[in-house]
Amino acid sequence: VLCEIVLELLSDWGIQHKIFSITLDNASSNDKMQDDLKAKLMEKGYLLSSGDHFHVRCAAHTLNLIVKYGLKAIDDCIVKIRESVKYVKGSESKKLLFHRCVKRVVPVIKETKALWLDVPTRWNSTYYMLDRALIYRRAFKELYLADPLYMSFPTDEEWERVARIHELLGPFCDITDMFSGSEYPTANLYFENVWKIDMFLKEQS
């Protein structure tokens, strides 16, 4: 059905003989649709290079899948940091106590670096949450020592895992911001950054 709708639209617009590629995310229905569409366009001799470059997967979706897979490696740590941020933001008294902890152990932090609570469905917001939490790592430890009700403090080992994943996610966050900052994130904008991430991952592995 999807294939027939796309073919009908291409014909209505008069561009069925001008198509070079189609960009889709990784849904299985899209894979099947592009197979059928490619076959039909090939029958009429419309595709260049035997259709070798017809299906171009969505770069943003692919990067998102890589990041989500990486975040699973520290899922338990992320939960602890998320609960820690929620705890601090839970009341004015907790905010004041945390502020005093910050003043004692992290005196150089600027007021503008507020704690960030993520939206779990948007991985880059999780990156920013980890980024801010790492700044206040010592303050969270001070809070743990000062407040017996604060129970979600990550262990030293968990903090180290968070720091490592945070470092790995930095380039992904940069390219995601670039994608979302453009109405038309075409290949000339993102290719260099995708290449850098490919090289970065090979180096880190």
WOWOZI-V927787 format. One record per backbone hydrogen bond with DSSP energy under -0.5 kcal/mol. NH is the residue of the N-H (numbers start at 1). CO is the residue of the C=O. Records with the same first field share a line. If there is no record, write none. Layout:
NH->CO + CO
//
This chain:
5->1
6->2
7->3
8->4
9->5
10->6
11->7
12->8
13->9
14->10 + 11
15->10
16->10
18->15
22->54
24->22 + 56
30->27
31->27
32->28
33->29
34->30
35->31
36->32
37->33
38->34
39->35
40->36
41->37
42->38
43->39
44->40
45->42
46->41
50->47
51->48
52->49
54->51
56->22 + 54
57->55
58->24
62->58
63->59
64->60
65->61
66->62
67->63
68->64
69->65
70->66
71->67
72->68
73->69 + 70
74->71
75->72
78->74
79->75
80->76
81->77
82->78
83->79
84->80
85->81
86->82
87->83
88->84
89->85
90->87
91->88
95->91
96->92
97->93
98->94
99->95
100->96
101->97
102->98
103->99
104->100
105->101
106->102
109->106
113->110
114->112
118->116
120->118
122->119
123->121
125->122
126->122
127->123
128->124
129->125
130->126
131->127
132->128
133->129
134->130
135->131
136->132
137->134
140->136
141->137
142->138
143->139
144->140
145->141
146->142
147->143
148->146
150->147
151->149
159->155
160->156
161->157
162->158
163->159
164->160
165->161
166->162
167->163
168->164
169->165
170->166
173->169
174->170
175->171
176->172
177->173
178->174
179->175
180->176
181->177
182->179
186->184
189->186
190->186
191->187
194->190
195->191
196->192
197->193
198->194
199->195
200->196
201->197
202->198
203->199
204->200
205->201
//
